Amino acid sequence: MSVNISVYQSIKQELDAKQVSLVAVSKTKPAEDILALYELGQRDFGENYVQELVDKQAALPKDIRWHFIGHLQSNKVKYIAPFVHLIHGVDSYKLLKEINKEAIKNNRVIDVLLQVHIAQEETKFGLDDDELKNLYNRNTDGLPDLKHVRICGLMGMASFSDDLEKVRGEFRYLKSLFDWFSDVSIDHNQFTILSMGMSGDYQTAIEEGSTMVRIGSLLFGERNTAK
């Protein structure tokens, strides 16, 4: 087992004091590592791969709140729709429609975050601010009719950089978008989650207004890339 329990307890205490939610990023990690944190009270876990998430959900306690934090393909939504707690990376209207369709089949409302591209690396997914505004505009064709999708906020990943001021600026920009959309959000949505910050930059993200951080390597060690 590679879980760093003392680091987890320290981070959890820090986040609780600031009313920030922790998603423990458990991708590629074995069930026993997840159970070690579960036994300490952790309930929110994040996964990047659909099949791995499906397998873990079937094998682990049913009160775990599973977050899908990877890039989700429309044809894979059906596999996680019955149980997923929050989908972090929604970056198109097409994906929103597919999530809504599968949520209807499962008689539930699925919570999602819209992913914004704030980093300078081209490899990261997400909407730019114009695409985001077009998607979330009240007049966007059909969006108010997606009654089985609840847009709860925004998610973004900063540049992979040692320049924390650059990272801070990207987080600050995302927070400004979050504040703007909080004011214009559609009535049936609860626009309250700003998911930004990971192991290397979560403290900066919190300083800039994050309400949810996604931490993996600090808790579990480096991921198993062999998988």
TAQUIWO-V397631 format. One record per backbone hydrogen bond with DSSP energy under -0.5 kcal/mol. NH is the residue of the N-H (numbers start at 1). CO is the residue of the C=O. If there is no record, write none. Layout:
BEGIN
NH;CO
NH;CO
END
This chain:
BEGIN
4;219
5;3
8;4
9;5
10;6
11;7
12;8
13;9
14;10
15;11
16;12
17;13
18;14
18;15
19;16
20;15
21;211
23;21
23;213
24;22
24;44
25;23
25;215
26;24
26;46
27;46
29;26
33;30
34;30
35;31
36;32
37;33
38;34
39;35
40;37
41;38
42;37
45;43
45;65
46;24
47;67
53;49
54;50
55;51
56;52
57;53
58;54
59;55
60;56
64;61
65;43
66;64
67;45
68;86
69;47
69;67
70;47
72;70
73;71
76;73
77;73
77;74
79;76
80;76
80;77
81;77
83;80
84;80
85;66
86;66
87;111
88;68
88;86
89;68
90;113
91;89
96;92
97;93
98;94
99;95
100;96
101;97
102;98
103;99
104;100
105;101
106;102
107;104
108;103
110;148
111;85
111;109
112;150
113;87
114;153
115;90
115;113
116;155
117;127
118;116
124;121
127;115
132;128
133;129
134;130
135;131
136;132
137;133
140;137
143;140
144;140
145;142
146;143
147;145
149;146
150;110
151;149
152;112
152;150
153;112
154;193
155;114
156;195
157;116
161;159
164;162
167;163
168;164
169;165
170;166
171;167
172;168
173;169
174;170
175;171
176;172
177;173
178;174
179;175
180;176
181;177
182;178
183;179
184;180
185;181
189;186
191;189
192;152
192;190
193;152
194;192
195;154
195;193
196;194
196;212
201;198
202;198
205;201
206;202
207;203
208;204
209;206
210;205
211;194
212;194
213;21
214;197
215;23
215;213
219;216
220;216
221;217
225;223
227;224
END
